[in-house]
Amino acid sequence: MTTIEDRKREMPEHSYTTKLFRGGVPKIGSKVAEEAAEVIEAAGEPGEDGRQHTIREAADVLYHLFVLLAHRDIQLEEVEAELARREGISGLDEKAARQQTSDS
């Protein structure tokens, strides 16, 4: 994410990452959603070609997600810490706990 953070700080002209940052959450979020749909589609393709296509599309999803995190000044380590916090907790239990908190 260092390169992405450098782009955010420097905002060089003719940079796709700069264009995303300037578009804010609406632009970046739209790209995350678009790329997520594309990786799902690629994952359904058979054989090695489908596997390679899935890898390329997954890289696109991760890149755009990293840009979104950088836009919000969220470090990858913070996301990793949240995943570690959830380790060993049933996904259904974790979701129920979040719903109880939001209902309060």
C-alpha positions in Angstrom: 0.0 0.0 0.0 3.0 2.3 0.1 2.7 3.2 -3.5 -0.9 4.0 -3.1 -0.2 6.1 0.0 2.5 7.9 -2.0 0.0 8.7 -4.8 -2.4 10.1 -2.2 0.2 12.4 -0.8 1.7 13.5 -4.1 -1.4 13.4 -6.3 0.6 13.2 -9.6 -1.1 14.2 -12.8 -1.8 11.4 -15.3 -2.1 8.8 -12.4 -5.1 6.5 -12.3 -4.8 6.3 -8.6 -4.9 10.1 -8.3 -8.1 10.1 -10.5 -9.7 7.7 -8.0 -8.7 9.7 -5.0 -10.2 12.9 -6.6 -13.4 11.0 -7.2 -13.7 10.1 -3.6 -15.8 7.3 -2.1 -18.4 7.4 -4.9 -15.8 6.8 -7.6 -13.6 4.4 -5.6 -16.6 2.5 -4.3 -18.1 2.1 -7.7 -14.8 0.6 -8.9 -14.7 -1.8 -5.9 -18.2 -3.0 -6.7 -17.5 -3.3 -10.4 -14.3 -5.3 -9.9 -16.0 -7.5 -7.3 -18.7 -8.5 -9.8 -16.0 -9.2 -12.4 -14.0 -11.5 -10.0 -17.2 -13.5 -9.3 -17.9 -13.8 -13.0 -14.3 -14.9 -13.7 -14.4 -17.5 -10.8 -17.2 -19.2 -12.7 -15.1 -19.7 -15.8 -13.7 -23.2 -16.3 -10.1 -24.4 -16.5 -6.8 -22.7 -16.2 -7.9 -19.7 -18.3 -10.7 -19.1 -15.7 -8.2 -19.5 -12.9 -5.8 -17.0 -14.4 -8.7 -14.6 -15.1 -9.8 -14.9 -11.5 -6.3 -14.1 -10.3 -6.2 -10.9 -12.5 -9.7 -9.8 -11.4 -8.9 -10.5 -7.7 -5.8 -8.3 -8.1 -8.1 -5.5 -9.4 -10.5 -5.9 -6.5 -7.7 -5.7 -4.0 -6.1 -2.7 -5.6 -9.3 -0.7 -5.6 -10.1 -1.8 -2.0 -6.6 -0.7 -0.9 -7.3 2.7 -2.6 -10.6 2.9 -0.6 -8.8 2.1 2.6 -6.1 4.7 1.9 -8.7 7.3 1.1 -10.2 6.7 4.6 -6.7 6.6 6.2 -7.1 3.0 7.2 -4.0 0.9 7.4 -4.0 -2.7 6.3 -2.8 -3.7 9.8 -6.1 -2.3 11.2 -8.0 -4.6 8.9 -5.7 -7.5 9.8 -6.3 -6.8 13.5 -10.1 -6.9 13.0 -9.7 -10.3 11.3 -7.6 -11.6 14.1 -10.2 -10.3 16.6 -12.8 -12.4 14.8 -10.7 -15.5 14.6 -12.4 -18.4 16.4 -15.8 -16.6 16.5 -18.6 -18.1 14.4 -19.5 -15.8 11.6 -23.1 -16.2 12.5 -22.4 -15.3 16.1 -20.3 -12.3 15.1 -23.0 -11.0 12.8 -25.7 -11.4 15.5 -23.6 -9.5 17.9 -23.2 -6.6 15.4 -27.0 -6.6 14.9 -27.7 -6.5 18.6 -25.3 -3.5 19.0 -26.9 -1.6 16.1 -30.4 -2.3 17.5 -29.5 -0.8 20.9 
